[in-house]
Amino acid sequence: MAALAIIALLGLVGMSLRWVNWSGDDSKGHPLDFFAILLGAIGVVSAAAGIWVTFRTSSGRSDITNVKAAAQTLAERVKEQWREEARHRLVHDPRPMPVRWRRTTNQALMSPPHLIAPGGDIFAGHSNDIAALARQFRACHRLVITGGAGTGKTTLAVQLLLQLLATRDADQDTAAGDKTEPVPVLLTISGWNTATHPTLQDWLADRLEQDYPALKTPQLGPGAAGALARGGHILPILDGLDEISPDQRVRIMAALNKSLGERDYLILTSRTAEFRATVDKAGRPLVAAEVIAPRALSRQDAADYLRDCLSGSPSPAWKHVLNALVQHTAPGLAELAATPLGLWLIRTVYVDSRADPRPLAGPLGNDAAALRTHLLNHVIPAVVEAHPPSSDPADHFRPRHPWTPEETCRYLTYLAHTFHPATTRDIAWWRIARTTPHIRRLIGIVVGLVVGLVSGLVSGLVSGFVLDLPVDLTVGLSLMVGLAVGPAVGLTAGLTAGFLGRSWVDQTPGYASLHGQRLSLRTIRPGIVVGFVVGLVFGLVVSFMLGLVFAFGLTIKIMLEDGGFNAYNDFKILFQLGLELGLPAAIVFGLNTGPAAGLAGGLAGGLIKWAEQPTLTSTSSPHSTWRSDRTLTLLRTLVFGLMSGLVFGLSLGLESTLAWALVLGLPLGLVFGLVGGLMNGNHHAWLVCTIAVARLALRHRLPWRVMEFLRDAHRLGLLREVGPIYQFRHADLHDHLASASAWTARFAVQQTPK
C-alpha cells in the first residue's frame, strides 16, 4: 500500500515539473496541463483514502453476521437446483423406480449396529416411500449407499436430498434451542484433495463458495460458507467415492473419520467393490455409518414400471415383451431389467422412441451383455430422434438447436474419452482447454498477436496524425509498427510456453452479473485501490512505449523533409535520432499519463468489483458460470476502454484542444480496454475455452457452440448437472463411449432400431 502512494506521488511531481519547466520558457502551462495535475492529485487522494478505509474496514470484520440467514439462503438455492435436475432425470416420471434398499449383509463394511441407530433397528425401505427412508436416515445420521453399476445410488441420494429439504422447515421449528437444521448439499467427491484440504469442513467451505456464489453476498457477512461448513450446518452428500483413485479413497476415508463429530450428518455413495476395498485397506469403516445396498428389481416390478411408461393399452408387441420378462423366457432381458440403468435404457431406446420392441424378446433378449451393448449403442440416436428441437421455453426435454445423431455421438465420445473415467467423471467446461495439445503456447500466441497487432496499429495511426504526416505515410507507419510489434509479441509469448496460458489454463470461472446489483462505495472501494495500482503501472509502461513510437515518427518526418532515405546509413541515423528524441519524450509521456491511467484503472476496477458481487439469488450452473465469466471478460474490456479513453485522451492532448484530446483518447482507450480487459483479473476461463474450442471445432471434435450443445445434451437426458459441472447421465454410458472401440469408430453411428 505504501508503494502505491509513493508511485502516484512521483507521477504527480513529474507532471508538475513539466508544467512549470519543461516548455523551456517562463510561460504558464496550458490549462489542460493543470487538469492533468488535478487528475494525478485525485488519484493520490483516492489511493490514500482507499488504503485507510480498507485497513479500517478489514480490521473490524466479523466472521459471519447471520448463520441462520445464510443456511436459509443456501437451502433455497439447493432446492431450486435439484428440483430442476430431478425433473431432467425423470425421477418422478411416471414414478420412482421401485428399488428396495436394506442394510448390507457384509458386517465388515460397517460399525457395530449399536453405534449406528438406537435399539439397533435395521435400515430398510423402498424408493417409492422416500419419506420413510428419510426418517430412518435422521435416526442414524450417517449413511453409505452402495451397489453395483446402474443400481440407482445417485438417484436415491437426490431423492433423500429433496425430501430432507422439503421437511427442513418443519424440522427446524421442532429443533431444540438455537440449533439449525443442516442443509443437504450434494457434491461430487472427486474434487477433494486431502493434501490441500485435510478436513471435510475446509473442503466444504471452498466448494460452497465456488458452487453457491449467493453465500458471498454482503448481506450475509464475510465467511458465510466457512461458518456453515465448520459450524455443522451442512449435511454433505458426497457422490462417487468409487470414481477416485484407491489411495485417495483411503485418505478420504481417514479424513472423514477425523472430521466428523458425534452428531454430524453425512451421506456417501460408492460402488460396493470399491467401498469394500477401501474399508479393507483403511483398516476401519466409516464410523457409526449405516451401509445399505439395493436388491435386484423383481421381474414383475420391472414389467409394471415399463407398463406405466407405455400408453394405457400396450401394443401386442409390448405385451409379448412384458410377458417374456415376467415369465423369464428372455433371461438376458430379465437380467438387464433388474437394474435402474437397464430400465432406463429399455425405456429410452424402445418406449420413448416408439421403436418395435420385438428384438427384446428375440435372440438378443437371451444375452444380457449383448443386449446391454446394443442398447448403449443406440441410446444416443434414439434420444436425438425422439426429441426434435423446440424453441418453446416450457419444453424442458427438447433441445434448442438441431443436432444429428452422428454429431451428438461424435461430440459426446470426444468428451467421454478426454474426460476419461480413469481420471474424472466431471465434465467442467473450463477444463476443455486442457484437452487441446499445446494449448498454453496457442493462448500465448493468439493473445500476444492480437494485443501486439492492435497496439502497434493504433500507435502508428496516432503518431501519424499527431505528426501531421500524409495519409499514405500514416497508414504505412501504422502497418509497419503493427506488423512488427504484433508477430513479435505473439511469437515471444508462444515460444516461452505461453506466459499467459501457463496460468490461464488452470483458472476457474469468475462471477459477474449486471442484474440486481446496488452500486455503493463500500462495494467498489477494494476494486478502486487494486485498479489504481494496476492502471498506474500499466500506464507508465505503455506511455513509455508510445513516446518512443512518437519519437521515431517525428524522426521519419524530419528525414523525409530533408530528402528521404538512403539505405543503411540513413536507417542507422534514424535509429540514433529516434533514441535521442524518444527517451525524453517517453519519460515525459509516461509521467503525464501514468497517474491518469491509474485513476482510470481505479474507477474501472471499482465498477468491475461491483459487478462481481453476487446476490442472494445467484446460482452456479455450467451455463451460468460460462455466462458470468464471459460477462466479466467483456465488462473488463468495455470499462477499461471507456475509462482509459477518457482520462488518457485528456492527458495525451495537453498541447492541443479538448476535442482533439478526446479524438486521440478513443483509439488509445480501445487499446487500453483490449489489453486491460484481456490481461487484468484472475479469471480468463471463457477466453481460454473459446480459443481451445475453435481449434477443436476445426478438427470436428466439438461444435463451435459448445455450451449450447452441452445444454441440449442435458435437456435430452444424456448429461446431468451437478453444480457448475456436467456428468454423463449414467457412468456406464460414460465408460462405453470412452472405450477404445468407441473412440476408433467415433464417427460411425447406427440408426435407431425399427
C-alpha positions in Angstrom: 0.0 0.0 0.0 2.8 2.4 0.8 4.3 1.7 -2.6 1.0 2.8 -4.2 1.2 6.2 -2.6 4.9 6.7 -3.5 4.5 5.8 -7.1 1.4 8.0 -7.5 3.3 10.9 -5.8 6.2 10.5 -8.2 3.9 10.8 -11.1 2.3 13.9 -9.7 5.7 15.5 -9.1 6.8 14.6 -12.6 3.7 16.3 -14.2 4.3 19.4 -12.0 7.8 19.7 -13.2 6.7 19.5 -16.8 4.0 22.2 -16.3 6.5 24.6 -14.7 9.8 24.0 -16.5 9.6 21.5 -19.4 8.5 24.0 -22.0 11.8 25.8 -21.8 10.4 29.2 -21.0 8.7 31.0 -18.2 5.2 31.0 -19.7 2.4 29.2 -17.8 1.3 25.8 -19.0 -1.7 25.0 -21.0 -5.0 24.8 -18.9 -5.1 21.1 -19.7 -1.8 20.7 -18.1 -3.4 21.8 -14.9 -6.2 19.3 -15.5 -3.6 16.5 -15.7 -2.1 17.6 -12.4 -5.6 17.6 -10.9 -6.2 14.0 -12.1 -2.9 12.9 -10.5 -3.9 14.6 -7.2 -7.3 12.9 -7.3 -5.5 9.6 -7.9 -3.2 10.1 -4.9 -6.0 11.1 -2.6 -8.2 8.3 -3.8 -5.5 5.8 -3.2 -4.7 7.1 0.3 -8.3 7.1 1.2 -8.8 3.6 -0.1 -5.8 2.3 1.8 -7.1 3.9 5.0 -10.7 2.8 4.7 -9.8 -0.7 3.5 -7.5 -1.1 6.5 -10.1 0.2 9.0 -12.8 -2.0 7.4 -10.8 -5.2 7.3 -9.6 -4.9 10.9 -13.1 -4.7 12.2 -14.7 -7.5 10.2 -16.6 -10.3 11.9 -16.7 -13.9 10.6 -20.4 -14.1 10.0 -23.4 -11.9 10.8 -26.3 -14.4 10.5 -25.8 -18.1 10.2 -29.5 -18.9 10.0 -30.0 -16.5 7.1 -27.0 -18.0 5.3 -28.4 -21.5 5.9 -31.8 -20.5 4.6 -30.3 -18.8 1.5 -28.3 -22.0 0.8 -31.3 -24.2 1.3 -33.3 -22.2 -1.2 -30.6 -22.3 -3.9 -30.1 -26.1 -3.4 -33.8 -26.8 -3.6 -34.1 -24.7 -6.8 -31.1 -26.5 -8.3 -32.1 -30.1 -7.6 -35.8 -29.8 -8.2 -34.9 -28.8 -11.8 -32.3 -31.6 -12.0 -34.8 -34.2 -10.7 -37.2 -33.3 -13.4 -34.5 -33.8 -16.1 -33.6 -37.2 -14.6 -37.3 -38.2 -14.8 -37.2 -39.3 -11.1 -41.0 -39.0 -10.8 -41.9 -39.8 -14.4 -44.1 -41.7 -14.2 -43.0 -42.7 -10.7 -39.7 -43.5 -8.9 -38.2 -46.8 -10.0 -39.2 -49.5 -7.4 -35.8 -50.1 -5.8 -35.7 -51.8 -2.4 -32.9 -50.9 0.0 -31.7 -52.6 3.2 -28.7 -52.9 5.4 -25.8 -54.7 3.8 -25.2 -58.3 4.9 -21.4 -57.7 5.0 -20.9 -56.7 8.6 -17.2 -55.9 7.9 -18.3 -52.8 6.0 -19.8 -51.0 9.0 -19.5 -50.3 12.7 -21.3 -52.5 15.3 -25.1 -52.0 15.0 -25.4 -50.4 18.4 -23.2 -47.5 17.3 -25.4 -46.8 14.3 -29.0 -46.5 15.4 -30.9 -46.5 18.7 -32.0 -50.0 19.5 -30.1 -51.5 16.6 -33.0 -51.1 14.2 -32.2 -52.4 10.7 -32.4 -49.8 7.9 -34.8 -51.0 5.2 -37.1 -49.2 2.8 -38.3 -48.6 -0.7 -37.6 -45.8 -3.2 -41.4 -45.3 -3.6 -41.6 -44.3 0.1 -38.7 -41.9 0.3 -40.2 -40.2 3.4 -39.8 -43.4 5.4 -36.1 -43.7 4.3 -35.5 -40.1 5.2 -36.9 -40.7 8.7 -34.6 -43.7 9.2 -31.6 -41.6 8.0 -32.3 -38.9 10.6 -32.2 -41.5 13.2 -28.7 -42.8 12.2 -27.2 -39.5 10.9 -24.7 -41.2 8.6 -25.4 -43.4 5.5 -23.3 -45.1 2.9 -25.3 -46.1 -0.2 -23.5 -48.9 -2.0 -24.4 -51.1 -5.0 -23.3 -52.1 -8.5 -23.2 -50.0 -11.6 -26.5 -48.5 -12.6 -28.4 -49.6 -9.4 -29.7 -46.1 -8.6 -27.2 -44.9 -5.9 -27.1 -41.3 -7.0 -30.8 -41.2 -7.7 -31.5 -42.3 -4.1 -29.1 -39.6 -2.9 -31.1 -36.9 -4.9 -34.4 -38.3 -3.6 -33.1 -38.0 0.0 -31.8 -34.5 -0.6 -35.2 -33.3 -1.9 -37.1 -35.0 0.9 -34.8 -33.6 3.6 -35.1 -30.1 2.1 -38.9 -30.4 1.9 -39.1 -31.2 5.7 -36.3 -28.9 6.8 -38.6 -26.0 7.8 -40.8 -28.3 9.9 -37.8 -30.0 11.5 -36.3 -26.5 12.2 -39.5 -25.5 14.1 -39.2 -28.5 16.4 -35.4 -28.2 16.8 -34.3 -27.7 20.4 -32.8 -24.3 21.4 -30.9 -22.4 18.7 -30.0 -25.5 16.7 -30.0 -25.0 12.9 -31.1 -28.0 10.9 -28.3 -28.8 8.4 -28.8 -28.1 4.7 -28.2 -31.1 2.5 -25.7 -30.3 -0.3 -24.8 -32.9 -3.0 -21.2 -32.7 -4.2 -19.0 -34.9 -6.3 -16.2 -36.2 -4.1 -13.7 -36.3 -6.9 -12.7 -32.7 -6.3 -11.5 -33.3 -2.8 -7.7 -33.3 -2.4 -6.8 -34.1 1.2 -3.3 -32.6 0.7 -4.8 -29.1 0.3 -7.9 -29.7 2.4 -7.1 -32.1 5.2 -10.5 -31.9 6.8 -14.0 -32.2 5.3 -15.0 -28.8 6.7 -12.1 -27.0 4.9 -13.1 -28.6 1.6 -16.8 -27.9 2.1 -16.1 -24.2 2.7 -14.2 -23.8 -0.6 -16.7 -25.8 -2.6 -19.7 -23.9 -1.2 -18.2 -20.6 -2.2 -17.5 -22.0 -5.7 -20.8 -23.7 -6.3 -23.1 -21.3 -4.4 -22.0 -17.7 -5.0 -25.0 -16.4 -3.1 -23.1 -17.1 0.1 -20.6 -14.4 -0.8 -23.2 -11.6 -0.7 -22.5 -8.6 1.7 -25.9 -9.2 3.4 -24.6 -12.5 4.9 -21.3 -11.1 6.0 -17.8 -12.4 5.2 -17.0 -16.0 5.7 -20.6 -17.4 5.4 -19.6 -20.6 3.6 -16.8 -21.3 6.2 -19.2 -20.6 9.1 -21.8 -23.0 7.7 -19.2 -25.8 7.0 -17.4 -25.5 10.3 -20.5 -24.9 12.4 -22.2 -28.2 11.5 -24.9 -26.6 9.4 -24.2 -28.6 6.3 -25.3 -32.2 5.5 -22.7 -33.2 2.9 -23.9 -35.8 0.3 -20.7 -37.0 -1.3 -21.3 -38.8 -4.5 -18.9 -41.1 -6.3 -16.2 -42.4 -3.8 -15.5 -45.2 -6.4 -14.6 -42.6 -9.0 -11.3 -41.6 -7.5 -8.0 -43.5 -7.1 -7.7 -46.3 -4.5 -5.1 -44.3 -2.5 -7.2 -41.2 -2.5 -10.2 -43.2 -1.3 -8.3 -44.4 1.7 -7.1 -40.9 2.5 -10.6 -39.5 2.2 -12.0 -42.3 4.5 -9.4 -41.4 7.1 -10.2 -37.7 6.7 -13.9 -38.3 7.1 -13.4 -40.2 10.4 -11.2 -37.4 11.8 -13.5 -34.6 10.6 -16.9 -35.9 11.8 -18.2 -35.1 15.2 -20.6 -37.2 17.2 -23.8 -35.7 15.7 -22.5 -34.7 12.3 -24.5 -35.9 9.3 -23.2 -37.5 6.1 -24.3 -39.4 3.1 -21.8 -41.2 0.9 -22.3 -43.2 -2.3 -19.9 -45.8 -3.8 -19.9 -49.0 -5.8 -19.8 -51.9 -3.5 -16.5 -53.5 -4.6 -14.6 -50.2 -4.3 -16.0 -49.4 -0.9 -15.1 -52.9 0.4 -11.5 -52.5 -0.9 -11.3 -49.0 0.7 -12.5 -50.3 4.1 -10.1 -53.3 3.9 -7.1 -51.0 3.1 -8.1 -48.3 5.6 -8.5 -50.9 8.4 -11.8 -49.5 9.6 -15.2 -48.5 8.2 -16.8 -45.1 8.3 -17.6 -44.7 12.0 -21.2 -45.0 13.0 -22.5 -45.1 9.4 -25.3 -47.3 8.2 -24.3 -49.1 5.0 -27.1 -50.1 2.6 -27.3 -52.0 -0.7 -30.1 -52.4 -3.2 -32.0 -55.6 -4.0 -32.4 -56.5 -7.7 -35.7 -55.5 -9.1 -38.1 -58.3 -9.5 -39.3 -59.2 -12.9 -42.8 -58.2 -12.0 -41.7 -54.8 -10.6 -39.7 -54.1 -13.8 -42.6 -55.1 -16.0 -45.0 -52.9 -14.0 -42.7 -49.9 -14.4 -42.3 -50.4 -18.1 -46.1 -50.8 -18.4 -46.6 -47.5 -16.6 -44.3 -45.8 -19.1 -46.4 -47.1 -22.0 -49.8 -45.9 -23.1 -53.0 -47.1 -21.3 -53.2 -50.1 -23.7 -49.8 -51.6 -24.7 -49.4 -52.9 -28.2 -49.4 -56.7 -28.9 -45.6 -56.5 -29.4 -45.1 -54.9 -26.0 -47.5 -57.3 -24.3 -45.3 -60.1 -25.7 -42.1 -58.5 -24.4 -43.6 -57.9 -20.9 -44.8 -61.5 -20.7 -41.4 -62.7 -21.7 -39.9 -60.6 -19.0 -42.2 -61.8 -16.3 -42.1 -65.4 -17.3 -38.3 -65.3 -17.7 -38.4 -66.6 -21.3 -35.9 -63.9 -22.2 -33.3 -64.3 -19.4 -31.0 -61.6 -20.8 -33.8 -59.1 -20.8 -34.8 -60.1 -17.2 -31.2 -59.7 -16.0 -30.8 -56.2 -17.6 -34.2 -55.0 -16.3 -33.2 -55.9 -12.7 -31.3 -52.6 -12.5 -32.5 -48.9 -12.9 -29.9 -48.4 -15.6 -31.3 -51.3 -17.7 -34.8 -50.0 -17.3 -33.7 -46.5 -18.4 -32.0 -48.0 -21.5 -35.0 -50.1 -22.4 -37.4 -47.1 -21.9 -35.2 -44.7 -23.8 -34.4 -46.8 -26.8 -37.7 -48.6 -27.3 -40.5 -46.8 -25.3 -39.8 -43.1 -25.8 -38.7 -43.6 -29.5 -41.7 -45.8 -30.2 -39.5 -48.4 -31.9 -40.6 -52.0 -32.4 -39.7 -53.8 -29.1 -39.8 -57.4 -30.5 -35.9 -57.7 -30.5 -36.1 -57.5 -26.7 -37.8 -60.9 -26.6 -35.9 -62.4 -29.5 -32.4 -63.9 -29.6 -31.0 -60.6 -28.4 -33.0 -60.9 -25.2 -31.3 -64.1 -24.3 -27.8 -62.5 -23.8 -27.7 -59.7 -21.2 -24.2 -58.5 -22.2 -25.1 -58.3 -25.9 -28.4 -56.6 -25.1 -26.7 -54.0 -22.9 -24.1 -53.2 -25.6 -26.9 -53.0 -28.2 -28.9 -50.5 -26.1 -25.8 -48.4 -25.3 -25.0 -48.2 -29.0 -28.5 -47.0 -29.8 -29.4 -44.8 -26.8 -28.0 -41.5 -28.3 -29.6 -41.8 -31.7 -32.9 -42.8 -30.1 -32.9 -39.8 -27.8 -32.0 -37.4 -30.5 -34.6 -38.7 -33.0 -37.3 -38.9 -30.3 -36.8 -35.2 -29.2 -36.7 -32.8 -32.2 -35.6 -29.2 -31.5 -38.1 -26.8 -29.9 -38.0 -23.1 -29.3 -40.6 -23.3 -26.5 -39.0 -22.4 -23.2 -41.6 -24.5 -21.4 -40.4 -27.6 -23.2 -37.6 -28.7 -20.9 -36.8 -32.0 -22.6 -36.2 -30.9 -26.2 -33.0 -29.3 -27.5 -33.0 -25.7 -28.8 -30.7 -26.5 -31.8 -30.7 -29.3 -34.4 -28.0 -31.9 -33.8 -27.8 -35.0 -35.8 -27.3 -38.4 -34.1 -23.9 -38.6 -35.7 -22.8 -35.2 -34.4 -24.1 -35.9 -30.9 -22.4 -39.2 -30.7 -19.1 -37.8 -32.0 -19.0 -34.9 -29.6 -20.0 -36.9 -26.6 -17.4 -39.6 -27.5 -14.7 -36.9 -27.5 -15.8 -35.6 -24.1 -16.0 -39.1 -22.7 -12.6 -40.0 -24.0 -10.8 -36.8 -23.0 -12.5 -36.6 -19.6 -11.7 -40.3 -19.1 -13.4 -42.3 -16.3 -10.0 -43.4 -15.1 -9.2 -39.7 -14.3 -12.5 -38.0 -13.7 -16.2 -38.1 -14.4 -16.6 -34.3 -14.1 -17.0 -32.5 -17.4 -16.1 -28.9 -16.5 -16.2 -26.6 -19.5 -13.3 -24.6 -18.3 -11.1 -27.7 -18.4 -11.9 -28.4 -22.0 -8.8 -26.3 -22.9 -6.6 -28.9 -21.2 -7.7 -31.5 -23.7 -6.1 -29.4 -26.5 -2.4 -30.1 -27.3 -0.1 -27.2 -26.9 -2.9 -25.0 -25.6 -0.6 -22.8 -23.5 1.5 -21.9 -26.5 -1.6 -21.4 -28.5 -3.1 -19.0 -26.0 0.2 -17.1 -25.7 0.4 -16.7 -29.5 -3.2 -15.7 -30.1 -3.5 -13.2 -27.2 0.0 -11.8 -27.8 -0.6 -11.5 -31.5 -3.9 -9.6 -31.1 -2.6 -7.3 -28.4 0.6 -6.6 -30.2 -1.1 -6.0 -33.6 -3.8 -3.7 -32.3 -1.4 -1.8 -30.1 1.0 -1.3 -33.0 -1.7 -0.3 -35.5 -3.2 2.3 -33.1 0.1 3.7 -32.0 1.2 4.2 -35.6 -2.1 5.9 -36.6 -2.0 8.2 -33.6 1.7 9.0 -34.3 0.9 9.9 -37.9 -2.0 12.2 -37.0 0.0 13.9 -34.3 3.0 14.5 -36.5 0.7 15.6 -39.4 2.1 13.0 -41.8 0.3 12.4 -45.1 -2.4 9.7 -45.1 -0.3 7.2 -47.1 2.6 7.6 -44.8 0.4 7.4 -41.7 -1.1 4.1 -42.9 2.4 2.9 -43.8 3.7 3.8 -40.4 0.7 2.1 -38.7 1.1 -1.1 -40.7 4.9 -1.1 -40.2 4.6 -0.8 -36.4 1.6 -3.1 -36.1 3.1 -5.9 -38.3 6.4 -5.5 -36.4 5.0 -5.5 -32.9 2.2 -8.0 -33.3 4.0 -11.1 -34.5 7.0 -10.3 -32.2 4.8 -10.2 -29.1 2.7 -13.2 -30.2 5.7 -15.4 -31.1 7.5 -14.4 -27.9 4.5 -15.3 -25.8 4.1 -18.6 -27.7 7.8 -19.6 -27.7 8.0 -19.0 -23.9 5.4 -21.7 -23.5 2.6 -19.1 -23.2 3.3 -16.9 -20.2 -0.4 -16.1 -20.4 -1.6 -19.7 -20.9 0.6 -21.1 -18.2 -1.7 -19.7 -15.5 -4.9 -19.0 -17.5 -5.5 -22.7 -18.4 -5.7 -23.5 -14.7 -8.0 -20.7 -13.8 -11.6 -21.3 -12.7 -14.6 -19.2 -13.9 -15.2 -15.8 -12.3 -18.6 -14.3 -11.4 -20.1 -11.2 -12.8 -23.7 -10.0 -13.2 -25.3 -6.7 -14.1 -28.7 -7.6 -12.6 -29.9 -6.9 -9.1 -26.8 -5.0 -8.0 -26.6 -1.9 -5.9 -23.8 0.5 -6.5 -22.1 1.7 -3.3 -18.7 3.0 -2.2 -18.2 0.0 0.1 -18.6 -2.4 -2.8 -16.3 -0.6 -5.3 -13.6 0.6 -2.8 -11.4 -2.5 -2.9 -11.5 -2.5 -6.7 -10.6 1.1 -6.9 -7.4 0.5 -4.8 -6.3 -2.5 -6.8 -7.3 -1.0 -10.1 -5.3 2.2 -9.4 -2.1 0.2 -8.8 -2.6 -1.9 -12.0 -3.6 1.1 -14.1 -0.7 3.2 -12.9 2.0 0.6 -13.6 0.4 -0.2 -17.0 0.0 3.4 -17.9 3.7 4.2 -17.2 4.9 1.2 -19.3 2.6 1.8 -22.3 3.1 5.5 -22.2 6.8 5.0 -22.4 6.4 2.7 -25.4 4.1 5.3 -27.1 6.6 8.0 -26.5 9.2 6.0 -28.4 6.8 5.5 -31.3 6.1 9.2 -31.5 9.8 10.0 -31.5 10.5 7.6 -34.3 7.6 9.0 -36.3 9.0 12.5 -35.8 12.4 11.4 -37.0 10.9 9.8 -40.1 9.1 13.1 -40.8 12.4 15.1 -40.4 14.3 12.8 -42.7 11.6 12.9 -45.3 11.7 16.7 -45.3 15.5 16.5 -45.7 15.4 14.4 -48.8 14.3 10.8 -47.9 16.2 7.7 -47.0 19.4 6.4 -48.4 19.8 2.7 -47.4 21.7 1.6 -44.4 23.4 4.7 -43.1 20.1 6.7 -43.0 18.4 3.9 -41.1 21.2 3.9 -38.6 20.8 7.7 -38.2 17.1 7.2 -37.9 17.6 4.7 -35.1 20.0 7.0 -33.2 17.9 10.1 -33.6 14.9 8.1 -32.5 16.6 7.1 -29.3 17.8 10.6 -28.6 14.3 12.1 -29.1 12.4 9.1 -27.9 13.7 8.5 -24.4 13.0 12.1 -23.2 9.6 12.0 -24.9 8.8 8.6 -23.4 9.7 9.8 -19.9 7.5 12.9 -20.2 4.7 11.0 -21.7 4.8 8.4 -19.0 4.8 10.9 -16.2 1.9 12.7 -17.8 -0.3 9.7 -18.4 0.7 7.2 -15.7 -1.4 8.7 -12.8 -4.2 9.4 -15.2 -4.2 5.7 -16.3 -4.1 4.8 -12.7 -7.2 6.8 -12.0 -8.9 5.2 -14.9 -7.9 1.8 -13.8 -9.1 2.5 -10.3 -12.6 3.6 -11.5 -12.7 0.6 -13.9 -11.6 -1.8 -11.1 -14.2 -0.5 -8.8 -17.0 -1.0 -11.3 -15.8 -4.5 -12.0 -15.7 -5.3 -8.3 -19.3 -4.1 -8.1 -20.3 -6.4 -11.0 -18.6 -9.3 -9.4 -20.7 -9.0 -6.2 -23.3 -11.9 -6.2 -26.8 -11.5 -4.9 -28.9 -13.7 -2.7 -30.4 -15.4 -5.7 -27.2 -16.1 -7.6 -26.8 -19.7 -8.7 -24.0 -21.8 -10.2 -24.7 -24.0 -13.1 -22.5 -24.8 -16.1 -24.3 -22.2 -18.3 -24.4 -19.5 -15.6 -20.7 -19.9 -14.9 -19.9 -19.7 -18.6 -22.1 -16.6 -19.0 -20.7 -14.9 -15.9 -17.1 -15.4 -16.9 -17.9 -14.1 -20.4 -19.6 -11.1 -18.9 -16.6 -10.5 -16.7 -14.2 -10.5 -19.6 -16.3 -8.3 -21.8 -17.0 -5.9 -19.0 -13.4 -5.5 -18.2 -12.7 -4.7 -21.8 -15.5 -2.2 -22.1 -15.0 -0.4 -18.8 -11.2 -0.2 -19.2 -11.6 1.1 -22.7 -14.1 3.8 -21.8 -12.3 5.0 -18.7 -8.8 5.0 -20.1 -10.1 6.5 -23.4 -11.5 9.5 -21.5 -8.7 10.1 -19.0 -5.8 9.1 -21.1 -7.0 11.1 -24.0 -7.3 14.2 -22.0 -3.9 13.7 -20.6 -2.4 13.0 -24.0 -3.8 16.1 -25.6 -2.2 18.6 -23.2 -0.8 20.6 -26.0 -4.0 20.6 -28.1 -7.7 21.2 -27.7 -10.1 19.2 -25.6 -11.9 17.9 -28.7 -8.6 16.7 -30.2 -7.7 15.1 -26.9 -10.9 13.0 -27.0 -10.3 12.0 -30.6 -6.9 10.8 -29.6 -8.1 9.1 -26.5 -10.7 7.0 -28.2 -8.2 4.7 -30.2 -5.8 4.7 -27.3 -8.7 3.8 -25.0 -9.6 0.9 -27.2 -6.0 -0.4 -26.8 -6.1 0.0 -23.0 -9.5 -1.7 -23.0 -8.3 -4.6 -25.0 -5.1 -5.1 -23.1 -6.6 -4.3 -19.7 -9.7 -6.4 -20.3 -7.9 -9.4 -21.5 -4.9 -9.3 -19.2 -6.4 -8.0 -16.0 -8.0 -10.1 -13.3 -7.7 -13.7 -12.2 -10.4 -15.3 -14.4 -9.9 -16.0 -18.1 -11.7 -19.3 -18.4 -14.2 -18.2 -21.1 -11.4 -16.7 -23.2 -9.2 -19.8 -22.9 -12.1 -22.2 -23.6 -13.2 -20.1 -26.7 -9.7 -20.4 -28.2 -9.5 -24.1 -27.4 -13.0 -24.9 -28.8 -12.1 -23.0 -32.0 -9.3 -25.4 -32.6 -11.4 -28.5 -31.7 -14.2 -27.3 -33.9 -11.9 -27.1 -36.9 -11.0 -30.7 -36.2 -14.7 -31.7 -35.8 -14.1 -32.8 -32.2 -16.6 -30.3 -30.7 -19.1 -27.8 -32.1 -18.4 -24.1 -32.2 -21.4 -23.6 -29.8 -20.1 -26.0 -27.3 -22.2 -24.7 -24.3 -25.4 -24.8 -26.4 -24.6 -28.4 -27.2 -23.9 -29.3 -23.6 -27.2 -27.7 -22.5 -29.1 -29.6 -25.2 -27.4 -32.9 -24.2 -28.6 -32.1 -20.7 -32.2 -31.4 -21.9 -32.1 -34.7 -23.7 -31.2 -36.5 -20.5 -27.8 -37.7 -21.7 -25.9 -35.5 -19.3 -26.7 -34.4 -15.8 -25.8 -31.2 -13.9 -24.0 -31.3 -10.5 -23.5 -27.6 -9.6 -21.2 -26.0 -12.3 -20.2 -29.3 -13.9 -21.7 -31.9 -16.2 -21.6 -35.6 -15.9 -22.9 -38.4 -18.1 -26.4 -39.5 -17.0 -25.0 -42.9 -16.2 -21.4 -43.9 -15.6 -21.9 -47.0 -17.8 -22.7 -44.7 -20.8 -19.5 -42.7 -20.0 -17.5 -45.9 -19.8 -19.0 -47.2 -23.1 -18.2 -44.0 -25.0 -14.7 -43.8 -23.5 -13.8 -47.3 -24.6 -11.1 -47.8 -27.3 -13.6 -49.3 -29.7 -16.0 -46.3 -29.4 -13.1 -43.9 -30.0 -11.9 -45.8 -33.1 -15.4 -45.9 -34.5 -16.5 -42.5 -33.2 -18.0 -41.3 -36.5 -20.0 -44.5 -37.2 -23.4 -44.1 -35.7 -26.1 -46.7 -36.3 -29.7 -45.8 -36.8 -32.3 -46.3 -34.2 -33.7 -49.9 -34.4 -37.0 -50.2 -36.1 
